[in-house]
C-alpha cells in the first residue's frame, strides 16, 4: 500500500529573489530538496540559534533531514520540539506520523495522522496514510472508511484506489477489490501495482486466464520503486521465470528500503520455489521474521510466509505453530484459508510446501 512521506514546504510570503537566496532557511530547504541532508542540518542549526519566529518549521525541517539520515531519535526530538512550539502546525505531526509508521509504532502514527486531519480536514493523503496504519493493525473497517474518504477528496489518485482495494482483499471482497484495481488502471494505464494486484485477485477467484493476462502486463511495465520491483518479481514468479523473479527481489532489497510486503513475498519465493537453485531457507526465515516484526505479528500472510520458511529449514514444529497462528486470525478468503490448512497438513507430515511449477 502506498504511503505518502514527502516533506511539504510551507508557503512563504513573497520576497525578492535576492532576499530568498540569502535566507538561511530557504537555503536549508533547498539543501534538503537536493538530498544534502548534512548541509540542511547545519543551516537549520544556525537558524535555530537566532530564535526565529518560524522555529517550529525549522525544527520540522531538521527533523526530516535527520529522518532521511536514519537518525530517528534526533528526528523525533525535533518533531516533538516543533509540536511544542506550535501545536497548530500540521507538518511536524505529519512527519512524526510517517516516522512512526516506518518504525512500526502504528498506534502513534494513527494518533498523529489524526492530528493532521484535525488541522487539515481535507488532506486526502492523511486519510490514506492513516488508513494504511489501520490496515496494518488489522482494523479493516476503519481502514476502509479512511481510504474511502481519501478517494472522495482525491478521486483521480490511483494510489487511493489501490489502498482501498487492499482493504477489500483483506476482507475477502474480491469483486470490489477488482473494481478498485480496475479504476486505478483506468486513471493510469501504466500503473504496475494495479495490474499485479488485480491479477492476484483474479487468481484468488480462480480466474487464471485473467490472472495470467495481468501478470504478463505487469512484467512489461516500467518499475519506479521497490514496490514495483517486488510486484514484477512476484509476477515473474507466478509466470514461472524464477531467475528473473529472484533478480527483481534482490534489486528491491538492495536499492530501496524494504517494507513488510517486499520482505514476505521474497521470503515466499525463497521458501517455496519449485526450482531447487532458487530456494534458500535460512534467508527466507530471516526475511519473513523481519516482516512479522514490522507488522507486530498480526498479519496472517506474513506468518504464513514464516511457516513456509521454517518448514524449508526443516523446523516443522515452528512451521506448524506459525501456520496455526495464521489460521487462528480467521482472515483471508475461503480459498486462502483452505490452502493454509493444506500446508498445515504437509508440515504435520514433516513435508515442506512447494509451489507448482509454471513455465512461460
N, C-alpha and C positions, 0 to 999 in steps of 0.2 A: 504494500500500500504506500503510495507516495506521501511523503511528509514534506511540507514546505519549511525550509530552515534558513532562508536568506535573511540578512540583516537589512532592515528597511531604514533608509536615511530620512530623517525628518526634513520637512520643508524649511528653508532658510529665507529670511527676509531679503528682498532684492538689495544688491550692493554692487559697487563697481567691480569689474573683473580683477583689477589690481588688488582691491581690498580682500576679495575672496582668496586670491592666490597667496596672500600674505597671512591669512588666518590659519593659525596652527591646527585648529580643529578641522578645518576644511582639508588641510594637508594630511591630517591623520586619517580622515575618511578616505581620501584618495589612496593613501598607502594601503589601507585595508582592502579597498576595491581591487588593487593590483597585487594582492597577496603578500605585501611586505608587512607582515604582522609585527615583527620586532620594531620596525620603524614606527608603525602605528602606535604601539605601546609606549615607545619613547616620547612621541609627540603628545600623547594623552597625559603622560606623567608631567610634562612641562605645563600643559594647560591646567591640570588639576592644582598645581602649585599656586596658580593665580586666583583660585577660588572663583571660578566663572559662574555666571548666572545659569548656564546650561550644564552644571556639573553632573546632573543625572544622566544627560545624554552622553557625556564624556565617559563616565563610568560604564555605561551600557556598551559603548563602542569598544572600550578597552577590554571589557569582559568578553565580547565577541571575538576579539583578536586572541585573547588567552584560550578561548574555546577552540579556535582553529589550530592552535599550537598544542591542543590536548592538555593544557594546564587547567584542569577542570576546577580544582579547589580555588585557584585565583579568579577564575571566571565567575564562580558562584559568589565569591566575596564582592566582586564588582557589581554584579546584578543585584545583590542584596542592598548594597550601598545606594545604588540608583533608585531602588524602590523606596528606601528610607528617605532619601532626599525629596523625591517627588512621587508619591503613591498614585498619582493620576496620570503618569506617563506609561503608556502601554508597552513600549519597546522592551524595557528590561523584563517585564513579565513574559513577553513572547520569547525572548532569548533564553530566559531561565527555564521556561517550559520545554523548549526544544532540547536543551541540555539534559533536563531530567528525563525526557523521553529517550534520548540516545543512551543514557546510562542506566535505563531500566527502572527509574523511580517514577512509575506511571501514576501513582496517586498524586504526587507533587505536580507532575505535568498536567493532569486533569484540573487541578486546583488553579494553576497559573493560566492555563488556557481560558478557564472561566473568568479570570480577572481581565484578560484581553477582551473577551466578549462583553464583559460589563462596560469596558471603556470604549470598545468599538463594536457595537452590536450588529453591524452589517459587514463584518470582516469574514468573508467566506472561508479563508484559509484557517482561521482559528477554529471554526466548527469542524473543518476537515481534519485538522491535526488532533483535536480533542476526540473526534470520532475514532481515529486510529488508536488512540490511547485506550479508549473504552473497549475497542475490539481486542486489543492485546490483553485486557483484563477479563475478556470473555463476557462482557456486558453488552450483548449484541443489540438489544432493543435500544439502548442509549446510543450505541454507535450508529445504528440505522437512523435514528432521529437526527443526530448531528450531521450525518452525511446527506440526508435529505434536505436539511436546511442549507447546507453548503451548495447543493445543486440549485435550490431556489434563488440563492444570492448570486450564483455564478453559473448560469445554465449552459454556458458554452465551454466549460472546462472539462476536458476528457478525464483528467485525474479524479474529479469529483465523482463521476460515474464509476470509474474503476474502484474507488474506495467503497462505494455502496454495493457494487457487485460482489465484493469480498464478504460483506455482511450477509448478503443473500446466500452465498455459498456456505458460509459458516452455519446459517440457519436451515440449510437443506432446501432452499427455494431456488432450484437451478433455473427454472423458466424466467423468473425475474432477474436472476444474475445474467443470463444470456441476453436479456433485453437491455440491461445496462452496459454490458460489454459492447453490444452492437451499437448503442448510441454513442459510446466513446469512439468507436471506429468511424462512425459517420462524421463526427466532429473532426477527427484526424485520421484520414485513410491510411497513414503510415504508422499508426500507433501500435507498436510492438506488444506492450503488455496487454492490450485489448484482445489481440488475436490469440495470444498464448492463453490468457485466462478463459476466453470463450471456448477455445479448443478443449481445455481441461473440463469445463462444464459439460460440453457435448460428450466427452469421454465418460464422465460420471453418469450421464443419462443413457449411455450405451449406444450413442450415435457416433460410431467410429469413422464413418465417411466424412462427416463434418469436422470431427476432431483431427483427422489426418490432414484435411484441407487447410485448417487454421494453423496446424503445426508447420506445414510446408510454407505457408505465407510468412510465418514468424521468422524462419531461417533466412528469408530473402530480404529482410528489412535491416536498416542501419541501426546499430546499437549506440546509445549515448551515455550509458552509465552502467554501474554494476548490476542493477536490477534487470536491465535489458540483456546484459551478457548472460546472467543466470537463467533468464526466461528462454533465451535462444539455446543455451546449453540443455535445458530440460526438453526443448523441442527436438534437438538432435538426439537426445536420449530416447525420446518417445518414438522417433523415426528409425532408431537402430544404429545411428552413427556415433558410437560411443567415444571414439577418439576425439572427434570434434566437440562433443559434449564436455569431455574432460578438459580440453583446451579452454573452452569458454568459462568453465567454473574456476579454473586456475587463474585466468586473467581477471575475473571478477574479484577474487581474493587478493590478488597482487596489486591491483591498481585502484581499488575502491574500498571504502570502509564497509565491511560485510554486515548485513542485517541478519535477523534470525531466519528469514526465508532462504536467503542465499546459503547460509550455513547448513540448514537441514536438507535442502534439495541436493546440495553437493554430497552431504553425508549419505543420502539415499542412493545416489549413483555409485559411490564407493562401496556401499554395503551390499547392494542388491544386483549390480550389473551382471548379466549373464556372461560377459567377457572376462575370463579369469585375469587377463593382463591389466584390467582397469581396477579391480577390487582392491581395497586397502582398508581392512577392518579397523586397525588402530587409528588411522587418520579419521575414518568415518565416525568412530566413537568420540574422538576429541571434538570434532565439528558439531555433532549432534548434541553433545553435552553442553557446549557453549550456547547453542540455540535454545536449549531448555533453560539455561541460566538466564538468558536475556528475556525470556517470556515467563520467568518466575515459576517454571514447571507447571504452567496452567494451560498449555496448548497441546491438544491431543496429537496433532500432526507431528510436532517436534518429538514427543515421547514415542510415537510410532517409529520415527526415523531412528531414535536412540535404541529402541528394541531391536530393530533390524541390524544396527551396527554391533550391538552386544552379541547377537546371535552369530554374526560373521566372525567375531573374535573367539567364538566357542563358549562364551559365558551365557549359557542358556537359562540359568536361574535368574539372572538380571534381565535377560530378554523377556522372560515370562512376566516378571514383576512390572517392567515398564509397559508391556503390552496390556496387562490387566489395568494398570493405572490409566492408560489412554482410553480403554473401553469404559472404565468407570465414570469418565466425564460425560458419557452419554451424548456426545456431539458427533457431527458429521452426518452425511447422507446414509440412508439404509445400505446402499451399495458399499460405501466406505467402511461401515461398521462390520458388514459381513466379511469383507476382505481382511479386516483386522482379526476377526475371530478365526479365519482360516490360517493366518500367520501364527496366531497363538497356538493353534493345534500343531503346526510344524515345530515350533520352539519346544513344546512339551514332548515332542518325539526326538528332540535334540537335532533338529534339522534347520539350517538357515533358509531364509527366503531368497528366491531369485526371480527377478522379472523375466517374463517370457521374451525370448529373442525376437527382434523385428529387424528386417532388412529394408533398406531404401529401394 
